[in-house]
Amino acid sequence: MMGTMSHRDRGFFPEILDMLQAPMVSMRPMGQGVRFEDFMRDGEYVLRAELPGVDPARDVEVTVSGGMMTVHAERHQEDKEGTRTEFSYGSMTRSISLPMGAMEDGINAVYDKGILEITVPIAENKQSGMRVPISTP
């Protein structure tokens, strides 16, 4: 019987051989490999995220509460090639503290060519801070 291996001939870990011989399917969670960057630009806090392959109206949600901004995205993608179909899906959630002076009612989010860009206006604060008095008993 040449060319066929019995269960016993495959060694101690036959499941690993089965996995290596099976077609590979990418089921990597979307949270892995999603790139974020944030910076200040012209008095605004800017957050950019790479989110290719999502429908921004259906799959992306940006919420703000108590000085925290949360970005949640889900990817549902099906690629068909001849008789082969490959699904790629996953979800990602990331929460970020907004900087002091962030004006939550002026936040704007734009999705263009796989990039989500969120801008948050920052109120000009002319005070450099407040001194806290220290008391002694």
MOFENPE-V911165 format. One record per pair of residues at least 12 apart in sequence whose ideal C-beta (glycine too) atoms are under 7 Angstrom apart, sorted by the first residue. I is the first residue (numbers start at 0). GAP is how many residues later the second one is. D is the distance in Angstrom with one decimal. If there is no record, write none. Layout:
i=[I I]
gap=[GAP GAP]
d=[D D]
This chain:
i=[24 25 25 27 28 29 29 29 29 29 30 30 33 33 33 33 34 35 35 42 42 43 43 43 43 44 44 44 44 44 45 45 46 46 47 47 47 48 48 49 49 50 50 50 51 52 52 53 53 55 58 58 58 58 59 59 59 61 61 63 63 66 66 67 67 67 68 68 69 69 70 71 72 72 73 74 74 74 75 76 97 98 100 100 100 101 101 102 102 105 106]
gap=[61 60 62 62 61 43 45 60 61 62 59 61 15 16 17 58 15 13 58 78 79 75 76 77 78 53 54 57 75 77 71 73 49 71 67 68 69 22 67 64 65 22 63 65 62 22 24 19 21 55 14 15 16 17 13 51 56 47 56 40 43 30 31 27 29 30 27 29 23 25 23 21 18 19 17 13 14 15 13 12 22 23 21 22 24 18 20 18 20 15 13]
d=[6.4 6.9 5.8 6.7 4.1 6.6 4.9 3.3 5.9 4.6 6.7 4.0 6.3 6.1 6.8 5.4 4.5 5.1 6.8 6.7 5.7 4.8 6.2 5.4 6.3 6.7 5.3 6.3 4.3 5.8 6.6 5.4 6.6 4.6 6.0 7.0 5.0 6.2 4.6 6.3 6.1 5.2 6.3 5.1 3.6 5.4 5.0 5.5 5.4 3.7 5.8 4.9 6.6 6.9 4.8 6.7 6.4 5.1 6.2 5.0 6.2 6.2 5.2 5.3 6.0 6.9 5.3 5.6 6.6 4.5 5.3 4.6 6.9 5.2 4.5 6.5 5.5 5.5 5.3 6.7 6.0 6.2 4.6 4.3 5.1 5.0 6.0 4.7 5.6 4.3 5.1]
